[in-house]
Amino acid sequence: PSVSLTAGYERIDEKSYFTFNGQNVTMGDLDNYSAGLTVVQPIFAGGAIPARINAGRLGSLLADQAVRAAVQETVYAAKRGYYNVLLDQHLYAISDDAVKSAKAHLDDVKQKHNVGVASSYDVLRAEVELSNFTAQFIQRRNAINISKANLVKIMGISQDSGFILSDELTYVPMNTTMQDAVANAYRHRPDLFSKELGIRQQKELLAITQSSYYPVVSAYYRNYLTKPNSHNPMLVEWDSGWNYGLTASLPLFDGFAREGGVISQKARVKQSQIDLVDTEETALLELTKAILSIEDAAEFVDSQKL
């Protein structure tokens, strides 16, 4: 039900009167006051009442899925940022070893050059190799700083925060099938749930629009105060009363707005169904790319063992 309070004041130019036995008898007062409490309970609205309730519940579920999606994205970003730091630290260590090895190699070539068993070209090549490894070392060092700054931002802490990662970078093969991946996606992906809920919500909105072809029936109750007396206008005093009843309304013509609204909502239902199919295809594409990337990474690891 809807409950409302009303209050009013009105000043009229002259009192009402009537003539009786040659005399004017006044009614009411120049100052008129009123106050009231009204309760209206819709009873029937062509199916719009339950449709609005269902649409509201579906809207709440859609909001829940948006929260789930945000949580999943945050967890993914934090894990990705964490492993990026681990990877950059590992690559930095490799670059450091490469620089040390290149320096040792350059010293060895210079010694050989001094005794005439290595050419100047060999020395130059060793110097270039050291220069390249040094440049790579600097890049890896900068990459660590950037990846750490990104991880701190994802965690929502100060950029001045210092931390040491507790894990080591290890390679663990991951074996999964496309069938298992698809099953997990359909159980856990918020975007798929959101599209399915969106279809159901659009159908409820269509039902609300279609309900405008039916009458709206409501029950009402009013409790009021008036001055002058509403039962006896000749008494300038406060009076109270109440009434209740039923009202029904049916729009007959609204410039074809209802027809246009129904057509529009039907189109939105169809659009929501198409969006669900597109989201499903997108999920399958993402899974395919992810599995192929895992397989490529496994082959790359095997090729780089030496």
N, C-alpha and C positions, 0 to 999 in steps of 0.2 A: 504494500500500500504506500501511497504518498500522503504526507501530512503537511499542512501549511497553516500558518497564522496570518490573518489579515487585520488591518486596522484602517480606519478612514475618518476624515473630517470634512464636512461640507458646510459652507455658509451660503444661504439663499437670500434673495433680495427682499422677499416678504413672505409672511406666513400664509399657509392655505386657509381658506375660510369657506363657509357656506351660510346662506341666509335662512333663518328660521324665525317665523312670526315677526318678520320685519327687522330682526336683529342679526348682525354678523357674528357667527360663531367661529373662532379661530381654531386651527389644528396645527399640531407640530410646533416647531421652534425655528428661529433663525439659524441657530447653531445645531448641526446634526453630527452625532458621533456613532461609530460602529466598530465592533471588533468581533472576530470570529475564528473558530477552529474548524478546518475542513479535512476530512479523511476520505480518500478516494481509493477504492480497491478494484483494479481491472479484473474482470471475470473471464472475458473471451475476447481474443483479438485475432482470430483466424489463424492460430498457430504461432503467432509472433512471440508470445510470452515464453513458451519453452525454448523456441529457437534463439531468443536473445540470451537466455540463461546458458544454453549449450555453447553459443558463440563466445560468451564470456569465459566459460571454463576452458574452451579450446584456446582462447587468447592467453590464459594463464599457463597452459601447457606449452604454448609456443614460446613464452617468455622463459620457461624452465629450460627449453632446448637451447635458447640463446645463451643462457648461463652455462649450460653444459659445453657448448661450443667454445665459449671463452675460456673455460677451465682447460679443455683439451688443448687449445692453442697455446695457453700459457705453459702447460706441462711440456708440450712439444718444444716450444721455444727455449725453455730452461734446459731441457736435456740436450738439445742441439747446441746451445751455447756452451754447455759444460764440456761436451765432447769436442767441440771446436778448440777449446782451450787446451785440452789434453793432446789433441792432434798437433796443434801449433807448438806446444812444448816439446813433443817428440821430434818434430821436424827441426826445431831449433837445436836440439841436442845432436841430431844427425849433421846439420850444417856446421856446428862447432867442431865435430870430429873431422868433417871434410876439410875445414880450414887448417886444422892442426896437421892433417895428413899432407895437405898441399904444401904447407910450410916445410915440413920435413923432406918432402920430395924436392922442393926447390933448393934447399940446402945441399941435398945429395947431388943434384945436377950441377950446382955451382962448384962443388968440390971436384966432380969429374971434369968440369970445364977447365978448372985450374991445372989439372994434370994432363989435359989434352985428350981425354977420352969422350968428351961431350962437346957438341957444337954450340955456337951462340944461339942458333935457332932453338936448340933444346932448352936452353936457359929461358929464352923469351916465351916459349910455349908453357914452361912451368910457371913463369910469372903471370901469364894470362890466366892460367888455370887457377892460381891462387887468388887473382883479382876477381874472377867469376864466383868462386866459392865465398869470398869475403862479401861480395854484393848480395849473394843469396843469404848469407848469415845475417846481414843487416835487415833484409826483408823479413826473415823469419822472426827476428827480434821485434820488429814493428808489428808483425801480425799477432804476436802474443799480446802486446799491449792493447791492440784493437779488440781482440777477442775477449780479453779480460774486461775491458770497459763495456763491451756489449753484454756480457754475462751479468755484470753488476747492475746494469740498467734493467735487464729482464727481472732480476731478483728484487728490484725496487729499493736498493740500498745506495748509500753515498758512493760517489766515484772515488773518494779517498779511502774506501775500505780496502784492507789488505786481506788476502786469503791464500790458502794453499790447498790444491785439490788432493783429496785423499786416495783417489783411484789411480791405477796405471792403465795405460792404453794397451789393451789386449784385443786380439782378433778372435771372435767366437763365430763360427759359421752359423748362419741362420737358414734353416730349411722350412719352407712353407709352400703349400699348394695354392693355386688360384682359387680352388673351391673353398678352402678354409678361410682364405683372405676375404672372399666375397661374403661368406657367412658371418664373419666377424664385423664386416662393414655394415651389413644390414641390421646387426644387433646393436651397434654402438655409435653409428655416425649421426650426430644431431641434425645435419642438413637433410638427411633422408627423412627422419622423423618430422622435421619442420614442414617439409613439402607435403607429407601425408596429412598432417594436422591442418595445413593450409587448405587442402581440398575439402576436408570436412567442415572447416569454418566457412568457406565460401558457399557450401551447400546450405548452411544455416542462414547465411545472409540472403541467399536466394529465397529461402522460405519466408524470411521476414518481409522481403519485398513483395512476394506473392500474397502475403496476408492482407495487403491493402485492398484486395478485392472483397474482403469480408467485413462485416460490421464489427465495431468495437463496443463492447458492453461493459459498463462499470457500475459499481455500487458506490454510493456516497453517503456521508453523514456530516451534518453541520451543526455546530453549537455556536450561538451568537449572542452578543450584547448590543443593544441599541439605545440611543437617547435622541429624541423622545421615544416614548413607549410605542413599540411596533404594533402591539395589539390594540392599544387605545391611543391614537395620535393626539388626543386632547390632553393627555398627561405628559408633562415635560419632566420625565424621570427615567432612570435606567430600567431596562427591561431585558429579560433573557428568554431564549427559546432554542428549539432544536428541530431538525427535520432530517429525513433520510429518504432515499429512493434509488431508482435505477435510471441510467442514461444509456442510449444507444445512438451511434452515428455511423453512417455509411456514405462515403464519398461517391458521388455519381459521375462526376466528370472533373478531371484535373489537367486538361490539355495534353492527354496521352503521356503524362509523366510516369504513370505506373507501367505502361507497356514498355516505355524506354528503359525504366529501371530493371524490369525483368530480363529484357534482352541483354542489358549490360552485365547483370549478375550471372546469367548463363554463360556469357563470353568469358567472364572471370573464372568460373568453374572450369571451363575447357582450358583456359590458360594455365591454371594451377595443375591440371592433369598433365599438360605438356611439360611444365616446369619439373614435375616429379620424374618423368621419363628422361628429361635432359640431365637432371641431377644423378639419376642412376647410371646413365651412360658416362657422365663425368667421373663418378666413383670407379667404374670399371676401368676407365682409361688411366686414372691415377694408380690403381692397384697394378695394372699391367706394367706401367712405367716403373713403379717401385720394385716389383719382382725382377724385372729385367735389370734394373740398376744393381740389385743385390747379386744377381748372377754375374754381371760384369765385374763387380767389385771382387767377388770370390776368384774369378779368373785372373784379375789383376794381381791379387795377393799371391796366387800361385806363381805367376810369372816373375814376381819381384823377390822371391825367397832368397835367391843367391845374393 
